[in-house]
Amino acid sequence: MFPKINLKFLTLATLFANSVVADKAKIYRNCLKPGQFVLTFDDGPNPETTPIALYVLKKYNIKGTFFINAHNWSDLENDPSAVETVKKTYAAGHDIGSHTYNHKDLFEAIEEGSMKENVDDMTDKIEEIIGVKPAYFRPPCGNGAYIERDPHKKEMSEMIQEYLGERGYNIIMWGTDTMDWQYKEDVDNVIATLNEQLADPNVSPKTHSFITLMHDVYPSTVNIVLPTVIEYVQSLGYHFVPLSECIGVSPYQSTSNDEGNQNNLNNGEINNSNENNKNNSTTTSNECYTNSTGTINNPLNVTVNKEADNTSNAITLHSCVILSVATAILSLLL
């Protein structure tokens, strides 16, 4: 009977320690002020198309955020032109964030044990190229930043948010999508997709702000979709701002202006900064795809996680604390 008691209290102690130590990443999908609009780009660099995106952004005097992979549309390990593209993007004043090393769905990364490779190794690669450690992270497919009703997915999301939070990351989602990867040159459908949020009669630049999602790896996006979206959004009365201005958080860790910002206004909750922005519906997106076979698994009918309840037992540091707490409780019982 004694071992059963020990096992019971060990389990309780583990759960308690997890909830106490949790340090989850904040999640953002809109801005602090109404009327702001942010352009973000996933899946690069692509040495053939990313420079065109940089040219268009310079033409319109807009700063974007580029969430990059080491192995996806290029190879940052073996392709000097890809590395140079990242350097030029950073030098032009755009932000560089992580999109994992291999464009890996983090649910899959947990299952196969590749979180270190896809998160930590990508952090190191970005720092190696531009000299600073990123603070922005966008999970492929968005997995890890939604409210999940399936218990297993919910547990994995908690693990992901804590894993990223302990590594100094903020999770950047999106409030409106272009579906540029699907529609390619069909700008009418791109605008129609944006209008699922922007054309809502209850939405306006006076009350709402947006982070949108595009992909700088497609010729159709950088040549056609990007300038069309910029001019359309401007015609609605929104103004483009850098992501750092949008959410009030530095794009890089341990920078001089980061100390005051990292505590950031939200006390660990998702950024729904404007009271009037609370009606801004979350978009679901087929952002998760491969560059050769099209879409892969994407959750349906999901919304951005607005709860601050995320805990995990995936971190080694936490395991040590958990063991210490459990040992202390068992010593009292014995």
RASULKA-V487306 format. One record per backbone hydrogen bond with DSSP energy under -1.0 kcal/mol. NH is the residue of the N-H (numbers start at 1). CO is the residue of the C=O. If there is no record, write none. Layout:
nh=<NH,NH>
co=<CO,CO>
//
This chain:
nh=<5,6,7,8,9,10,11,12,13,14,15,16,17,18,19,20,21,22,25,28,32,35,36,37,38,41,42,43,49,50,53,54,55,56,57,58,59,60,62,65,66,67,68,69,70,71,72,76,79,83,84,85,86,87,88,89,90,91,92,93,94,95,97,98,99,109,110,111,112,114,118,119,121,123,124,125,126,127,128,129,130,131,135,137,138,142,145,147,154,155,156,157,158,159,160,161,162,163,164,165,166,168,169,170,171,172,173,175,176,178,182,183,184,186,187,190,191,192,193,194,195,196,197,198,199,200,203,207,208,210,212,214,218,222,223,224,225,226,228,229,230,231,232,233,234,235,237,238,239,241,246,247,248,253,258,262,266,269,271,272,278,280,290,294,296,305,319,320,321,322,323,324,325,326,327,328,329,330,331,332,333,334>
co=<1,2,3,4,5,6,7,8,9,10,11,12,13,14,15,16,17,18,161,171,246,208,33,239,210,65,214,67,46,46,49,50,51,52,53,54,55,56,57,39,95,41,97,44,101,101,74,70,75,79,80,81,82,83,84,85,86,87,88,90,89,64,66,136,68,105,106,107,108,109,114,115,116,119,120,121,122,123,124,125,126,127,251,170,98,139,142,303,150,151,152,153,154,155,156,157,158,159,160,161,162,165,164,135,26,137,28,211,211,213,179,179,180,183,185,186,187,188,189,190,191,193,194,194,195,197,200,204,204,36,38,40,215,218,219,220,220,221,224,225,226,227,228,229,230,231,234,233,35,37,242,243,244,133,255,258,264,266,27,270,275,277,294,290,288,145,315,316,317,318,319,320,321,322,323,324,325,326,327,328,329,330>
//
